[in-house]
Amino acid sequence: MDGKMFARLGAIVFIAVAVTATAIEMTRHEDAPIYQSVDRSGAESVDPLRAELIRCAGIGEAGPRDPSCLRAWAENRRRFLAPGVRPAERLPDAPQSPHPTATIPAPAAPLQPEEVR
């Protein structure tokens, strides 16, 4: 067989694989997503600032020119940065291991360079 024959055979095999992959993809059914969508209606009624921040994020470039968005962002910064506004949350205690932890030995003294002879 010469080079032209190999090229034609390669092209036919490539087209056959492409057609087969396309047919498989077209007959494939989408599975329903496993996760549930989050209902934000309850969360918006609890915190109106959060609802306003979501609205401001959704309006795009008009947000920096909207006075209510500017007030909402200022209030969000005040809540986030002001000390004592939020209660300090205590981190959970580390789980106690049934095995005692190994102690790490102290590092050895640094090596001194040898004297040049």
RAZI-V648432 format. One record per helix or strand of 2 or more residues. SS is the DSSP state (~ for helix, > for strand). FROM is the first residue (numbers start at 1). LEN is the number of residues. Records with the same first field share a line. If there is no record, write none. Layout:
BEGIN
SS=FROM-LEN, FROM-LEN
END
This chain:
BEGIN
~=3-25, 41-6, 48-11, 60-6, 67-15
END
